[in-house]
Amino acid sequence: MFAMFTSLLLILSFFSSANSLSSNYYSNTCPNVESLIRNAVRVAAVTDKKVPAALLRMHFHDCFIRGCDASVLLNSKGNNKAEKDGPPNRSLHAFYVIDNAKRAVEAACPGIVSCADILALAARDAVVLSGGPSWDVPKGRKDGRTSLASETVQLPGPTFNISQLIQSFAQRGLSQKDLVALSGGHTLGFSHCSSFKNRLYNFNSTTQIDPSIEPSFAKSLQSVCPANTNAKNAGVSMDPSSTSFDNTYYKLIFQKRGLFSSDTALLDSTTTKNLASKFASSNSAFKTAFIKSMIKMSSITGGQEVRKDCKVVN
């Protein structure tokens, strides 16, 4: 009952917040906001190619906990451990890019633009910088005042099966098409061994290696992630074109070269498998669906204020 109630609240939050957002929200109060944020992202990406993937992941992790309210940006304080220090978020990085963008925006129009809007716009700019599509980002989000590391267990994990994935997305008012389209964000970035090592050793009582992974691919991953080591920074790129936003991710799934169990799980449902096949065959179909799903996800909000500093509440 609690899960159903939580799901209902999240869906109601989506519909109410989506109606309050507007693409021209800052037209009069901060007309240059998008160019200021775009420049901050571009400058950071020049020196660190991992920035675009980091910003996209950060936005996703923010929206799946309490909606897109920039709660992922808050620092832990005293005995309160914030989201960014929860286990799934400890590998998040590039927070400085949002801080830089916030400083630039505050200098131009103080107290107007929320950190949540800055993160949503930065995620869009990260996709564009990686060769992906652009879209009008609805704006008007507010920043939240609560951030709890304990709530990060709600994030869909890399070991999730298809039922768990569908349920996690549905609780946020997101469809199976949204699930498959947003999973395509895995075409960008890098993963540590801990997120997929479960597939390489002692997979279950009858097999050492996950049978849904291509043997030579599994062997290459084992060479990077040996069974007897826990090297903190060891890992691999999400796909061979991990700095380019494209539909390679879906092609790899059908080659049994998806990195996470949750990636391969998209083939375990007729609906999600057919969508993944469609996106593998058509880059344009993927990008069109991704835009729609990003707008839908980023319209789930629930904040209360516009922070002066993205790391602390007012």
C-alpha positions in Angstrom: 0.0 0.0 0.0 2.8 2.4 0.8 4.5 1.8 -2.5 1.2 2.4 -4.3 0.6 5.6 -2.3 4.2 6.8 -3.1 3.6 6.0 -6.8 0.4 8.0 -6.8 2.0 11.0 -5.2 4.8 11.0 -7.7 2.4 10.8 -10.7 0.3 13.6 -9.3 3.4 15.6 -8.7 4.4 15.1 -12.3 1.1 16.3 -13.7 0.8 19.3 -11.5 4.4 20.4 -12.0 4.4 19.8 -15.7 1.6 22.3 -16.1 3.5 25.0 -14.1 6.7 24.9 -16.2 7.3 27.1 -19.3 10.0 27.3 -22.0 10.0 31.1 -21.7 9.8 31.2 -17.9 12.9 33.5 -17.7 12.3 35.5 -20.8 11.9 38.8 -18.9 13.7 38.1 -15.6 16.9 36.4 -16.9 16.9 36.4 -20.8 20.6 35.2 -21.1 20.3 32.3 -18.7 20.6 29.5 -21.3 23.7 31.0 -22.9 25.4 31.5 -19.5 24.8 27.8 -18.6 25.8 26.6 -22.1 29.1 28.4 -21.8 29.9 26.9 -18.4 29.2 23.4 -19.7 31.2 24.0 -22.9 34.2 25.4 -21.0 34.3 22.4 -18.6 33.8 19.8 -21.4 36.9 21.2 -23.2 39.2 20.1 -20.4 37.3 17.0 -19.2 35.6 14.8 -21.8 33.7 13.0 -19.0 31.7 16.1 -18.1 28.7 15.6 -20.5 28.0 12.1 -19.3 28.4 13.2 -15.6 25.9 16.0 -16.0 23.3 13.8 -17.7 23.6 11.1 -15.0 23.5 13.8 -12.3 20.2 15.1 -13.6 18.7 11.6 -13.9 19.7 10.8 -10.3 18.3 14.1 -9.1 14.9 13.6 -10.8 14.4 10.0 -9.5 14.6 11.2 -5.8 11.9 13.8 -4.8 11.7 15.0 -8.4 14.0 17.4 -10.2 14.6 19.7 -7.2 18.5 19.8 -7.2 18.5 17.9 -3.9 21.4 15.9 -5.4 23.5 19.0 -5.2 23.2 19.6 -1.5 26.1 18.9 0.8 25.9 16.7 3.8 25.6 18.7 7.1 26.2 17.5 10.6 24.5 14.1 11.1 22.5 14.5 7.9 24.0 12.5 5.1 22.8 14.0 1.8 22.0 12.3 -1.5 25.4 12.9 -3.0 26.9 10.7 -0.3 24.5 7.8 -0.8 26.2 4.7 -2.3 24.8 5.0 -5.8 25.8 8.7 -6.0 29.4 8.5 -4.7 30.7 8.2 -8.2 28.8 11.3 -9.4 31.2 14.2 -10.3 31.4 17.5 -12.1 29.3 19.3 -9.4 31.7 22.2 -10.0 30.2 22.8 -13.4 26.8 23.5 -11.9 28.5 25.8 -9.3 30.3 27.7 -12.0 27.0 28.1 -14.0 25.2 29.2 -10.9 27.8 31.9 -10.2 27.5 33.2 -13.7 23.7 33.3 -13.5 23.7 34.9 -10.1 26.0 37.7 -11.4 23.6 38.4 -14.2 20.2 37.9 -12.4 20.5 37.2 -8.7 17.9 35.2 -6.9 16.0 34.3 -10.0 17.1 31.0 -11.5 16.9 27.7 -9.5 19.7 25.2 -9.3 17.2 22.6 -10.5 16.6 24.5 -13.7 20.4 25.0 -14.2 20.9 21.2 -13.8 18.1 20.5 -16.3 19.6 22.9 -18.9 23.1 21.7 -18.3 22.0 18.1 -19.0 20.4 19.2 -22.3 23.6 21.1 -23.2 25.7 18.0 -22.3 23.7 15.9 -24.8 24.1 18.6 -27.5 27.8 18.9 -27.0 28.1 15.1 -27.4 26.4 15.2 -30.8 22.9 14.5 -29.5 19.6 16.4 -30.1 18.6 19.8 -28.7 15.2 20.6 -27.2 13.3 23.4 -25.4 13.7 22.8 -21.7 10.6 23.7 -19.7 11.7 25.9 -16.8 10.3 27.1 -13.5 11.5 24.4 -11.1 12.1 25.2 -7.5 14.9 23.8 -5.3 14.3 21.3 -2.5 15.3 21.7 1.1 15.6 18.0 1.9 18.4 15.6 0.8 18.8 12.2 2.3 21.4 9.6 1.4 19.0 6.9 2.7 16.6 7.7 -0.2 19.1 6.9 -2.9 18.1 3.2 -2.5 15.1 4.2 -4.7 17.3 4.7 -7.7 17.1 1.9 -10.3 20.2 -0.1 -10.1 22.5 -1.8 -12.6 21.4 -5.2 -11.4 17.7 -4.6 -11.8 15.6 -7.0 -13.8 12.9 -5.9 -16.2 10.1 -6.0 -13.6 12.0 -3.9 -11.2 12.9 -1.4 -13.9 9.3 -1.1 -15.1 8.0 -0.6 -11.6 10.6 2.0 -10.7 9.8 4.1 -13.8 6.0 3.6 -13.3 6.3 5.0 -9.8 7.5 8.2 -11.3 4.8 8.3 -14.0 7.2 7.1 -16.7 6.2 4.5 -19.3 8.1 1.5 -20.7 8.9 3.7 -23.7 10.4 6.2 -21.4 12.4 3.4 -19.7 13.9 2.3 -23.0 14.5 5.8 -24.3 16.2 7.1 -21.2 18.3 3.9 -20.9 19.9 5.1 -24.1 21.7 7.7 -22.0 24.1 4.9 -21.2 25.7 5.5 -24.6 27.7 8.2 -22.7 30.2 7.8 -20.0 32.2 5.3 -17.9 31.3 2.6 -15.5 33.2 1.2 -12.5 33.6 -2.6 -12.2 31.3 -2.7 -9.2 28.3 -2.0 -11.4 28.8 -5.1 -13.6 31.2 -7.4 -11.8 28.2 -9.5 -10.6 27.9 -10.8 -14.2 31.5 -12.0 -14.4 32.1 -14.2 -11.4 29.9 -16.6 -9.4 26.8 -15.5 -11.3 24.6 -18.2 -9.8 24.8 -21.7 -8.5 25.1 -23.3 -12.0 27.3 -20.8 -14.0 30.2 -18.6 -13.3 29.4 -16.0 -16.0 26.1 -14.5 -16.9 24.9 -16.5 -19.9 23.3 -13.4 -21.4 26.7 -11.8 -22.0 28.8 -12.6 -25.0 31.8 -14.8 -23.9 34.6 -12.8 -25.5 33.1 -9.6 -24.1 32.9 -11.1 -20.7 36.6 -12.2 -21.0 37.6 -8.6 -21.9 35.8 -7.3 -18.9 37.4 -9.8 -16.6 40.8 -8.6 -17.7 39.9 -5.1 -16.5 38.1 -6.3 -13.4 39.9 -9.3 -11.9 37.9 -11.3 -9.3 40.4 -10.7 -6.5 40.8 -7.0 -6.8 38.6 -4.0 -5.8 40.6 -1.3 -7.6 38.5 1.8 -6.9 38.9 3.5 -10.3 38.9 0.4 -12.5 36.2 0.2 -15.2 35.3 0.6 -18.8 33.6 3.0 -21.2 29.8 2.4 -21.5 30.3 1.8 -25.2 33.0 2.2 -27.8 31.6 5.6 -28.7 31.2 6.7 -25.1 31.7 10.4 -25.9 29.2 10.5 -28.7 25.4 10.5 -28.2 24.1 7.9 -30.6 22.2 4.6 -30.7 25.2 2.3 -30.4 23.9 1.3 -26.9 20.9 -0.5 -28.4 23.0 -2.3 -31.0 25.3 -3.6 -28.3 22.4 -5.0 -26.3 21.4 -7.2 -29.2 25.0 -8.4 -29.6 25.0 -9.4 -25.9 27.5 -6.7 -25.2 25.4 -4.6 -22.9 27.4 -3.7 -19.8 24.8 -3.8 -17.0 22.3 -6.5 -16.2 19.7 -3.8 -16.4 20.7 -3.1 -20.0 20.3 -6.7 -21.1 17.0 -6.8 -19.2 15.4 -4.6 -21.8 15.3 -7.7 -24.0 13.2 -9.7 -21.4 9.9 -8.0 -22.2 8.2 -8.0 -25.6 7.4 -4.3 -25.4 10.8 -3.1 -24.3 12.6 -5.4 -26.7 10.6 -4.1 -29.6 11.4 -0.5 -28.6 15.1 -1.3 -28.2 15.0 -2.9 -31.7 13.4 0.2 -33.1 16.0 2.5 -31.6 18.9 0.2 -32.7 17.6 0.4 -36.3 16.9 4.2 -36.3 19.1 6.8 -34.6 16.5 9.4 -35.4 13.7 7.4 -33.7 15.8 7.1 -30.6 16.6 10.8 -30.5 13.0 11.8 -31.0 11.9 9.4 -28.2 14.7 10.5 -25.9 13.7 14.2 -26.2 10.1 13.4 -25.2 11.2 11.2 -22.3 13.7 13.8 -21.0 11.1 16.5 -21.0 8.7 14.2 -19.2 11.2 13.1 -16.6 12.5 16.6 -16.0 9.0 17.9 -15.4 8.7 15.9 -12.2 9.4 18.6 -9.6 8.8 19.3 -5.9 11.0 22.1 -4.6 10.2 25.1 -2.5 12.9 27.8 -3.1 15.5 29.3 -5.3 18.8 28.6 -3.7 21.6 31.3 -3.6 24.2 28.5 -3.4 23.4 25.1 -4.9 25.3 23.3 -2.2 23.2 24.6 0.8 19.6 25.6 1.5 18.8 29.3 2.0 
